[in-house]
Amino acid sequence: MPYTEAKEHARGRLHVIFAEPYTAFDNEVLERQLHLDIALKALLQQPLATGRLRLQVIHGWENGSSEPDDLQHSDHIIASLDDLHEVANRYQQAITGLVPLPKDATSLLAKPRDIAIAKARDQGLDIDDETRDNPARWPVFEHGLYLYTFFKVYHRLTYGEDDSYRSVRCETPDGLREIHEFHLEEGEFAIVTPVETQDPGQTLLIVHEGELEPLLECLKTHLA
């Protein structure tokens, strides 16, 4: 896959709103709460109101682990903040009850990686086990760059990131997407949106399970 199909620090829709989106949410910015209010309304308000917002809760990586097979998730259609509150409650009850966290059967990274490698091998490419096990090498096969891009997003959401905001543009199997990452005092999450020139499609809100409660409080503040 050509490297042009994913680009870090790419221009996105927040560049139209803010002159300097990469610094708009820094702690020392006096109007950062207003900026966050504007940004979240621009990215989430319409999808939430029209039933096009999907929450993806990730978990499974801990203590420095980043094995694709260990990454779990559960997806939920969110039509209101009450729906988000219910998801947060489900996770909290699972943690309190010492039972497995909710998870979907689909694989975010491991299975699509193996399918892509099998296809590449059928096309005559020699993909060795070292490439399979090293996400940084995935861009050598089709869809590998897309998977590597999301691997990095999941990793930053799990283990943190110094930049308060990142904007990534990525060609996915569902079309071109903008990935907006927020790493803030209020919480860490990513919003994946279709580019504005495309049909509305579905917006994806990704959060680590440990950030569910902060996310809920953040959205209550800025989307109410």
ABEGO torsion letter per residue (X at the ends): XBAAABBBGBBBAAAAABABAAAAABAABAAAAAAAAAAAAAAAAAAAAAGABBBBBBBGBBGGBABAAABBBBBBBBABAAAAAAAAAAAAAAAAAGBBBBBBABBAAAAAAAAAAAAAAAAGBBBBAAAAABAAAAAABBGAAAAAAAAAAAAAAAAEBABABBBBBBBBAAEBBBBBBBBBAAEBBBBBBBBAABBAEBBBBBBBAAAAAAAAAAAAAAAX
